[in-house]
Amino acid sequence: MKRKIDQKLVQWKKNRSRRPLLVRGARQVGKTYSVTQLGKRQFANCVTVNFEERPELARCFDTLIVDEILERIAVLTDSDIRPGETLLFLDEIQECPSAIIALRYFYEKLPELHVIGAGSLVEMAFKSDKFRMPVGRISSLFMEPLSFAEFLEAIGRGKLKGYLEQIEMETGVDPIYRPELELALRKYLMVGGMPGIVAAYVKNGPPEEIKLMQTDILQTYQVDFAKYASTAKHKYLKDVFQTAPRLIGNQCKYVHINPHVQARALKEALSLLTEARCLYQVFHSAGQGVPLESQIDPQKFKLLFIDVGLMQRALGLDAAIMLEEDLMTVNRGSVMEQFVGQQLLTAMDPFEERRIHFWAREKKSSQAEVDYLTTYRGMVFPIEVKSGKSGTLKSMHLFLKEHSGTPLGIRFSMNELSWYDRILSIPLYLAEYWQRFAEMVL
């Protein structure tokens, strides 16, 4: 299964000033597969230490002396570790926090050895009182579920994906391809971007099997929470995780999650789930230039779930609805906002923390809200998401009027590709390519 992040891994491998790499992302987004493929294709051999499968290997890191660590791993795995030729892959590294600490010493003492760590809920290991994050000695690569374009490739529609990459503003989308693209979009909304589920779908897995796999992943996340949290904190993590899908698209307050729990406890749980990339907080920003992060109001935020397919399964929505001809159905607004949020995140540099924001004005006489704010080339771009072909853009025009430095606004909908009156209209199935189209009209 081809992933855009594979090219980034090769880029890291060839970088002479590279640092040990920590691949971060939620469980089952494809971290292990991509790193393993890198080892097979780019190295003479790959030595994998999986701390879940072989917890005894954690004792290799009772010392921080690099030569001793490597000798122990080589003997216990019956492997040769040759700097410059071998990829050392420390999988499920959250199970061995001392291995994360050791990455610093690999960088300082043996920089020619390629070392990658990967794991789920790594951030929860960071919360340990004994943990010392090796700041400045490692790089992070953030991984998400498959984007829509990656989904097209995975289901055997690589030529359709190639067509999307060549579309120009002047020609737009050829009408002959629109039905196929809309059908593929509905399939993506139903299946989502979790690689294992996509693989099952490609093998003609029935809807019931897809639903069961999605349910299993949701339950696995919650089982993971129990590994790294006290009983009380586990309950808060579970409350936030289970409630989040129905809050997508709306400003969120802690009372919406559980009115019987103190906001402080829920805030801590939400922060942890955000750091672990199971959820994303979309904070309000004033939008007065970059960085947007410096202008946030931490009391105002919306949520994104890890994956649109998992979101719909958590809501109990019938997968068959996604295959209906009319995309305008119940909950469609929140589903499309989740979809676009995911595509915006996947379009960002995976070597940097990915953040998007929103904007709202709450004056009694003039309320307004723009679904998302994102940045590109030092500029702020307001984004509206419309689930169908209709919908006004009053909030968008108000934002553009009040933020004169903003070059244009973007509307994602089922309308055709167009550029008029400072509004760039992009079909939903082209969402992850928005930067390329913005370049065309700037």
C-alpha positions as CSV (number, residue, x, y, z in Angstrom):
1,M,0.0,0.0,0.0
2,K,1.7,3.2,-1.2
3,R,1.9,6.1,1.2
4,K,3.0,9.7,0.7
5,I,5.0,9.4,3.9
6,D,7.2,6.7,2.3
7,Q,9.0,9.4,0.3
8,K,9.7,11.3,3.5
9,L,11.2,8.2,5.0
10,V,13.6,7.9,2.1
11,Q,14.4,11.6,2.4
12,W,15.3,11.0,6.0
13,K,17.4,8.0,5.1
14,K,19.5,10.0,2.6
15,N,20.0,13.0,4.8
16,R,23.5,13.0,6.1
17,S,22.6,15.3,9.1
18,R,19.7,13.1,10.1
19,R,18.8,12.3,13.7
20,P,17.2,9.2,15.0
21,L,13.5,9.3,13.9
22,L,10.4,8.8,16.0
23,V,7.4,7.9,13.9
24,R,4.3,9.0,15.8
25,G,0.6,8.4,15.2
26,A,-2.4,6.5,16.5
27,R,-2.6,2.8,16.5
28,Q,-3.0,1.0,13.1
29,V,-2.4,4.0,10.8
30,G,0.4,2.1,9.1
31,K,3.6,3.1,10.9
32,T,5.1,-0.4,11.2
33,Y,4.3,-1.3,7.6
34,S,5.9,1.8,6.2
35,V,9.1,1.6,8.3
36,T,9.4,-2.2,7.5
37,Q,9.1,-1.4,3.7
38,L,11.8,1.2,4.1
39,G,14.0,-1.4,5.6
40,K,13.4,-3.9,2.9
41,R,13.9,-1.5,0.0
42,Q,16.6,0.9,1.2
43,F,18.9,-1.2,3.5
44,A,20.9,-4.4,3.3
45,N,19.0,-5.6,6.4
46,C,16.5,-4.4,8.9
47,V,16.7,-5.4,12.6
48,T,13.4,-5.1,14.3
49,V,12.9,-4.9,18.1
50,N,9.2,-5.2,18.9
51,F,8.7,-4.4,22.6
52,E,5.2,-5.7,22.6
53,E,6.0,-9.1,21.1
54,R,9.3,-9.5,23.0
55,P,9.1,-7.4,26.2
56,E,12.3,-9.1,27.4
57,L,14.3,-7.0,24.9
58,A,13.6,-3.9,27.0
59,R,16.4,-5.1,29.2
60,C,18.8,-4.3,26.4
61,F,18.3,-0.7,27.4
62,D,19.1,-1.1,31.1
63,T,22.3,0.7,30.0
64,L,22.7,3.8,27.8
65,I,26.1,2.7,26.4
66,V,25.4,2.3,22.7
67,D,27.9,-0.5,22.0
68,E,26.4,-2.6,24.9
69,I,22.8,-2.0,23.6
70,L,23.7,-3.1,20.1
71,E,25.6,-6.1,21.2
72,R,22.7,-7.3,23.3
73,I,20.2,-6.7,20.5
74,A,22.4,-8.5,18.0
75,V,22.8,-11.6,20.2
76,L,19.2,-11.8,21.3
77,T,17.8,-11.4,17.7
78,D,20.7,-13.3,16.1
79,S,21.3,-10.3,13.7
80,D,24.1,-8.3,12.3
81,I,23.9,-4.6,12.9
82,R,26.2,-2.6,10.5
83,P,26.1,1.2,10.6
84,G,25.3,2.6,7.2
85,E,23.8,-0.7,6.0
86,T,21.3,-1.7,8.7
87,L,18.0,-0.1,9.8
88,L,17.4,-0.6,13.5
89,F,13.7,-0.4,14.0
90,L,12.4,-0.1,17.6
91,D,8.7,-0.9,17.3
92,E,6.1,-0.2,19.9
93,I,8.7,1.9,21.6
94,Q,6.2,3.3,24.1
95,E,6.6,0.0,26.0
96,C,10.2,0.9,26.7
97,P,10.7,4.6,27.6
98,S,14.4,4.0,28.2
99,A,14.7,3.2,24.5
100,I,13.3,6.6,23.6
101,I,15.9,8.2,25.9
102,A,18.6,6.1,24.3
103,L,17.9,7.7,20.9
104,R,19.9,10.6,22.1
105,Y,23.0,8.5,22.6
106,F,22.6,6.8,19.2
107,Y,22.7,10.3,17.7
108,E,25.7,11.4,19.7
109,K,27.8,8.3,19.7
110,L,26.9,6.5,16.5
111,P,25.2,8.9,14.1
112,E,26.0,6.8,11.0
113,L,23.5,4.1,12.3
114,H,19.9,4.6,11.0
115,V,17.5,4.2,13.9
116,I,13.7,4.6,13.8
117,G,11.3,4.2,16.7
118,A,7.6,3.9,16.3
119,G,4.7,3.4,18.6
120,S,1.1,4.1,19.5
121,L,0.3,6.4,22.4
122,V,4.0,7.3,22.7
123,E,2.9,10.5,24.3
124,M,1.6,8.6,27.3
125,A,5.1,7.3,27.9
126,F,6.3,10.9,27.9
127,K,4.1,11.5,30.9
128,S,6.2,9.2,33.1
129,D,8.0,11.0,36.0
130,K,11.2,9.1,35.1
131,F,11.0,10.0,31.4
132,R,13.4,12.6,29.9
133,M,12.6,13.5,26.3
134,P,15.9,13.8,24.3
135,V,15.0,17.3,22.9
136,G,17.2,18.4,20.0
137,R,18.5,14.9,19.5
138,I,15.7,13.2,17.6
139,S,13.3,14.1,14.8
140,S,9.6,13.3,14.7
141,L,7.5,12.2,11.7
142,F,3.7,12.3,12.2
143,M,1.6,9.8,10.4
144,E,-2.1,9.9,9.7
145,P,-4.7,7.5,8.1
146,L,-4.8,7.3,4.3
147,S,-5.8,10.4,2.5
148,F,-8.5,10.3,-0.2
149,A,-5.8,10.2,-2.9
150,E,-4.0,7.3,-1.1
151,F,-7.3,5.5,-0.8
152,L,-7.8,5.8,-4.6
153,E,-4.4,4.2,-5.2
154,A,-5.1,1.5,-2.7
155,I,-8.4,0.5,-4.3
156,G,-6.9,0.2,-7.7
157,R,-7.9,3.7,-9.1
158,G,-4.3,4.9,-9.5
159,K,-5.1,6.4,-12.9
160,L,-8.0,8.4,-11.4
161,K,-5.6,9.7,-8.7
162,G,-3.1,10.6,-11.4
163,Y,-5.8,12.5,-13.2
164,L,-6.6,14.6,-10.1
165,E,-2.9,15.5,-9.8
166,Q,-3.0,17.1,-13.3
167,I,-6.2,19.1,-13.2
168,E,-5.8,22.8,-14.1
169,M,-8.0,25.7,-13.1
170,E,-8.7,26.6,-16.8
171,T,-10.1,23.1,-17.6
172,G,-11.6,22.0,-14.3
173,V,-12.8,18.5,-13.8
174,D,-14.0,16.6,-16.9
175,P,-17.7,15.9,-16.3
176,I,-17.2,12.3,-17.4
177,Y,-15.1,11.6,-14.3
178,R,-17.3,13.3,-11.7
179,P,-19.7,10.4,-11.0
180,E,-16.7,8.1,-10.5
181,L,-15.0,10.6,-8.1
182,E,-18.2,11.2,-6.1
183,L,-18.7,7.4,-5.8
184,A,-15.1,6.9,-4.6
185,L,-15.6,9.8,-2.1
186,R,-18.7,8.1,-0.7
187,K,-16.7,4.8,-0.4
188,Y,-13.9,6.6,1.5
189,L,-16.4,8.2,3.9
190,M,-17.8,4.8,4.6
191,V,-14.4,2.9,4.9
192,G,-12.1,5.6,6.1
193,G,-8.4,5.6,5.9
194,M,-7.2,3.0,8.4
195,P,-4.9,0.7,6.3
196,G,-6.1,-2.6,7.6
197,I,-9.7,-1.7,6.9
198,V,-8.9,-0.4,3.5
199,A,-7.1,-3.7,2.7
200,A,-10.1,-5.7,3.8
201,Y,-12.4,-3.5,1.6
202,V,-10.0,-4.1,-1.4
203,K,-10.4,-7.8,-0.9
204,N,-14.2,-7.3,-1.2
205,G,-14.9,-7.6,2.5
206,P,-18.6,-7.2,3.1
207,P,-20.0,-4.1,4.9
208,E,-20.5,-6.1,8.1
209,E,-16.9,-7.1,8.2
210,I,-15.8,-3.5,7.7
211,K,-18.1,-2.4,10.5
212,L,-16.7,-5.1,12.8
213,M,-13.1,-4.1,12.1
214,Q,-13.9,-0.5,12.8
215,T,-15.5,-1.4,16.1
216,D,-12.5,-3.6,17.0
217,I,-10.1,-0.6,16.4
218,L,-12.2,1.7,18.5
219,Q,-12.3,-0.8,21.3
220,T,-8.5,-1.4,21.0
221,Y,-7.8,2.3,21.5
222,Q,-9.8,2.2,24.7
223,V,-8.0,-0.9,25.9
224,D,-4.7,0.9,25.3
225,F,-5.9,3.8,27.5
226,A,-6.0,1.4,30.4
227,K,-2.4,0.5,30.0
228,Y,-1.1,4.0,30.6
229,A,-3.6,5.6,32.9
230,S,-5.0,5.1,36.4
231,T,-8.5,3.8,36.7
232,A,-9.9,7.4,37.2
233,K,-8.0,8.8,34.3
234,H,-9.0,5.9,32.1
235,K,-12.6,6.8,32.7
236,Y,-12.0,10.4,31.6
237,L,-10.1,9.3,28.5
238,K,-13.0,7.0,27.6
239,D,-15.6,9.7,28.2
240,V,-13.8,12.1,25.9
241,F,-13.0,9.5,23.2
242,Q,-16.6,8.1,23.1
243,T,-18.2,11.6,23.1
244,A,-16.0,13.3,20.5
245,P,-17.6,11.9,17.3
246,R,-21.0,13.5,18.0
247,L,-19.4,16.9,18.7
248,I,-17.6,17.2,15.4
249,G,-18.4,20.5,13.6
250,N,-19.5,22.3,16.7
251,Q,-17.8,24.4,19.3
252,C,-17.1,22.1,22.3
253,K,-17.5,22.7,26.0
254,Y,-16.4,20.2,28.7
255,V,-20.0,20.1,29.9
256,H,-20.9,18.6,26.5
257,I,-18.6,15.7,27.2
258,N,-19.7,14.9,30.8
259,P,-21.6,17.4,32.9
260,H,-20.8,15.4,36.1
261,V,-17.0,15.6,35.8
262,Q,-14.8,18.5,36.6
263,A,-13.6,20.4,33.5
264,R,-10.0,20.1,34.7
265,A,-10.1,16.3,34.6
266,L,-11.7,16.3,31.1
267,K,-9.2,18.9,29.9
268,E,-6.3,16.8,30.9
269,A,-7.8,13.7,29.2
270,L,-8.5,15.7,26.0
271,S,-5.0,17.1,26.0
272,L,-3.5,13.6,26.3
273,L,-5.7,12.2,23.5
274,T,-4.7,15.1,21.3
275,E,-1.0,14.6,21.9
276,A,-1.6,10.9,21.1
277,R,-3.3,11.9,17.8
278,C,-6.5,10.0,18.6
279,L,-8.3,13.4,18.5
280,Y,-7.4,16.9,17.3
281,Q,-8.3,20.2,19.0
282,V,-9.1,22.9,16.5
283,F,-8.7,26.1,18.5
284,H,-10.2,29.5,17.8
285,S,-7.8,32.0,16.4
286,A,-8.1,35.7,15.6
287,G,-6.7,35.0,12.2
288,Q,-4.6,38.2,12.0
289,G,-1.6,36.7,10.2
290,V,0.8,34.0,11.1
291,P,1.4,32.2,13.4
292,L,-2.2,31.4,14.1
293,E,-1.2,29.5,17.2
294,S,-0.1,32.8,18.9
295,Q,-3.7,34.2,18.6
296,I,-5.7,31.3,20.0
297,D,-8.4,31.4,22.6
298,P,-7.9,28.1,24.5
299,Q,-11.4,28.2,25.8
300,K,-12.9,28.0,22.3
301,F,-12.3,24.8,20.4
302,K,-13.8,22.2,18.1
303,L,-12.8,18.6,17.7
304,L,-11.7,16.2,14.9
305,F,-11.6,12.5,15.2
306,I,-8.8,10.3,14.1
307,D,-10.6,9.0,11.0
308,V,-13.9,9.7,9.2
309,G,-14.8,6.0,8.8
310,L,-14.2,5.4,12.6
311,M,-16.2,8.5,13.4
312,Q,-19.2,7.2,11.5
313,R,-18.9,3.8,13.1
314,A,-18.7,5.4,16.5
315,L,-21.9,7.3,15.7
316,G,-23.6,4.1,14.6
317,L,-24.4,5.4,11.2
318,D,-25.5,2.9,8.5
319,A,-22.7,2.4,6.0
320,A,-25.2,2.0,3.2
321,I,-26.2,5.7,3.5
322,M,-22.7,6.6,2.2
323,L,-23.5,4.9,-1.1
324,E,-26.7,6.8,-1.8
325,E,-26.7,9.0,-4.8
326,D,-27.6,12.1,-2.7
327,L,-24.8,13.2,-0.4
328,M,-27.1,15.5,1.5
329,T,-28.2,13.2,4.4
330,V,-28.4,13.4,8.2
331,N,-25.1,14.3,9.9
332,R,-23.6,15.1,6.5
333,G,-22.3,18.5,7.6
334,S,-20.2,17.1,10.4
335,V,-19.0,14.2,8.3
336,M,-17.8,16.5,5.6
337,E,-16.2,18.8,8.1
338,Q,-14.3,15.8,9.5
339,F,-13.3,14.7,6.0
340,V,-11.9,18.1,5.0
341,G,-10.1,18.4,8.4
342,Q,-8.4,15.1,7.7
343,Q,-7.3,16.2,4.2
344,L,-6.0,19.5,5.5
345,L,-3.9,17.7,8.0
346,T,-2.5,15.2,5.5
347,A,-1.5,18.1,3.2
348,M,0.9,19.5,5.8
349,D,4.5,18.7,6.4
350,P,4.7,15.5,8.4
351,F,8.0,16.5,10.0
352,E,6.1,19.3,11.8
353,E,3.2,19.3,14.3
354,R,0.0,19.7,12.3
355,R,-2.5,22.2,13.5
356,I,-5.6,23.9,12.0
357,H,-7.8,26.5,13.6
358,F,-11.2,28.1,13.2
359,W,-12.6,31.6,13.5
360,A,-15.8,32.9,15.0
361,R,-17.4,36.2,15.9
362,E,-20.1,36.1,18.5
363,K,-21.6,39.6,18.5
364,K,-25.3,39.5,19.2
365,S,-26.2,41.4,16.1
366,S,-23.6,39.7,13.8
367,Q,-22.6,36.1,14.6
368,A,-20.3,34.4,12.1
369,E,-18.1,31.4,12.0
370,V,-15.5,30.1,9.5
371,D,-15.0,26.3,9.7
372,Y,-11.2,26.3,9.4
373,L,-8.2,28.5,9.2
374,T,-5.0,27.2,7.9
375,T,-1.7,28.6,6.6
376,Y,0.5,28.3,3.5
377,R,3.5,30.2,2.4
378,G,3.1,32.6,5.4
379,M,-0.5,33.5,4.5
380,V,-3.8,32.7,6.3
381,F,-6.6,31.0,4.4
382,P,-10.2,30.8,5.7
383,I,-12.1,27.6,4.7
384,E,-15.8,26.8,4.6
385,V,-17.2,23.3,4.1
386,K,-20.5,22.8,2.4
387,S,-21.9,19.2,2.2
388,G,-23.9,19.9,-0.9
389,K,-23.9,22.3,-3.8
390,S,-25.8,25.1,-2.0
391,G,-25.0,27.2,1.0
392,T,-24.2,30.9,1.6
393,L,-20.7,32.3,2.4
394,K,-21.7,35.3,4.6
395,S,-19.1,34.4,7.3
396,M,-16.4,33.9,4.7
397,H,-17.0,37.3,3.1
398,L,-17.1,38.9,6.5
399,F,-13.8,37.4,7.4
400,L,-12.2,38.5,4.1
401,K,-13.6,42.0,4.7
402,E,-12.1,42.2,8.2
403,H,-8.8,40.6,7.4
404,S,-7.5,42.6,4.4
405,G,-4.2,40.7,4.3
406,T,-6.0,37.4,3.5
407,P,-5.5,36.7,-0.2
408,L,-8.6,34.5,-0.8
409,G,-11.1,32.2,0.8
410,I,-11.7,28.5,0.0
411,R,-15.0,26.7,-0.2
412,F,-15.1,22.9,-0.3
413,S,-18.3,21.6,-1.7
414,M,-19.7,19.5,-4.6
415,N,-19.6,22.5,-6.8
416,E,-17.2,22.6,-9.8
417,L,-13.7,24.0,-9.5
418,S,-13.9,27.8,-9.9
419,W,-12.4,31.1,-8.9
420,Y,-14.6,34.2,-8.5
421,D,-14.8,37.2,-6.2
422,R,-11.8,36.1,-4.0
423,I,-13.4,32.7,-3.4
424,L,-11.7,29.6,-4.6
425,S,-14.3,26.8,-4.9
426,I,-12.8,23.3,-4.8
427,P,-14.7,20.0,-5.1
428,L,-14.5,17.9,-1.9
429,Y,-12.6,15.1,-3.7
430,L,-9.8,17.6,-4.5
431,A,-9.5,18.8,-0.9
432,E,-5.9,17.6,-0.2
433,Y,-4.7,19.4,-3.4
434,W,-6.0,22.8,-2.2
435,Q,-2.4,24.3,-2.0
436,R,-1.8,23.6,-5.7
437,F,-5.0,25.3,-6.7
438,A,-4.3,28.3,-4.4
439,E,-0.9,28.7,-6.1
440,M,-2.7,28.9,-9.5
441,V,-4.8,31.9,-8.5
442,L,-2.4,33.8,-6.2
